[in-house]
Amino acid sequence: PTHVYTYVGQYHVYMVATNSYGCKDTAYRMVEVLPEVMVYIPNAFTPDGNGKNDVFFPKGIGIREDGYKMEIFDRWGELIFVSEKFSQGWDGRVKGTNVIAQEGVYVYKIMVTTLEGDKKYFVGHVTLLKQ
């Protein structure tokens, strides 16, 4: 037998089986339905202070707030930003100064931890655009 659960949570499941002689047996089990893990990482942002798309950060579901790290590198491989908080993104500033990085392509390395404790790694690039 199968059953599809619509919602995340813990469920007490039991099954009663009867054989051809009418004998019954029951099995009990706790089933935990975990959220699907999905991560969305944008490929561009515009840190121009207009309140729209000013900060680069991933979004996702099924991810823990702790066990996270994002690193941003310039085209020479120099580390210019680090965050260990999922809610803290890169606002385009270089090494914590007030200087906004040059328009161009930057490399990110992101590590997230799922609710089950598994680590997922993402490497890619993001374009910083100025208007």
Residue pairs with C-beta under 8 A, 6 or more apart in sequence:
1 15
3 13
5 11
5 31
5 33
7 33
8 33
8 34
8 35
9 32
9 33
10 30
10 31
10 32
10 33
11 30
11 31
11 32
11 33
12 28
12 30
13 28
13 29
13 30
13 31
14 26
14 27
14 28
14 29
15 26
15 27
16 24
16 25
16 26
17 24
17 25
17 26
17 27
18 24
34 62
34 115
34 116
35 61
35 62
35 115
36 61
36 62
37 60
37 61
37 62
37 63
37 114
37 115
37 120
38 60
38 61
38 62
39 58
39 59
39 60
39 63
39 110
39 112
39 120
39 122
40 58
40 59
40 60
41 58
41 108
41 110
41 122
41 124
41 126
42 53
42 56
42 58
42 126
43 124
43 125
43 126
43 127
44 53
44 126
44 127
44 128
44 129
45 53
45 54
45 55
45 56
45 92
45 126
45 127
45 128
45 129
46 52
46 53
46 54
46 128
46 129
46 130
46 131
47 54
47 55
47 91
47 92
47 93
47 100
47 128
47 130
48 54
48 130
48 131
54 91
54 92
55 89
55 90
55 91
55 92
56 72
56 89
56 90
56 91
56 92
56 108
56 126
56 128
57 70
57 83
57 86
57 87
57 88
57 89
57 90
58 70
58 86
58 110
58 112
58 122
60 112
62 114
62 115
63 86
63 112
63 113
63 114
63 115
64 86
64 112
64 113
64 114
64 115
65 85
65 86
65 87
66 113
67 111
67 112
67 113
67 117
67 119
68 83
68 84
68 85
68 86
68 110
68 111
68 112
68 113
69 82
69 83
69 84
69 109
69 110
69 111
70 81
70 82
70 83
70 84
70 89
70 90
70 108
70 109
70 110
70 111
71 79
71 81
71 82
71 108
71 109
71 110
72 79
72 80
72 81
72 82
72 90
72 106
72 107
72 108
72 126
73 79
73 80
73 106
73 107
73 108
73 109
74 80
74 101
74 106
75 104
75 105
75 106
75 107
77 107
80 94
80 95
80 101
80 106
81 90
81 93
81 94
81 95
83 89
83 90
86 112
92 100
92 101
92 128
93 99
93 100
93 101
94 100
94 101
100 130
101 128
102 128
103 128
103 129
103 130
104 127
104 128
105 125
105 126
105 127
105 128
106 125
106 126
106 127
106 128
107 123
107 124
107 125
108 122
108 123
108 124
108 125
108 126
109 121
109 122
109 123
110 121
110 122
110 123
111 119
111 120
111 121
111 122
112 119
112 120
112 122
113 119
113 120
114 120
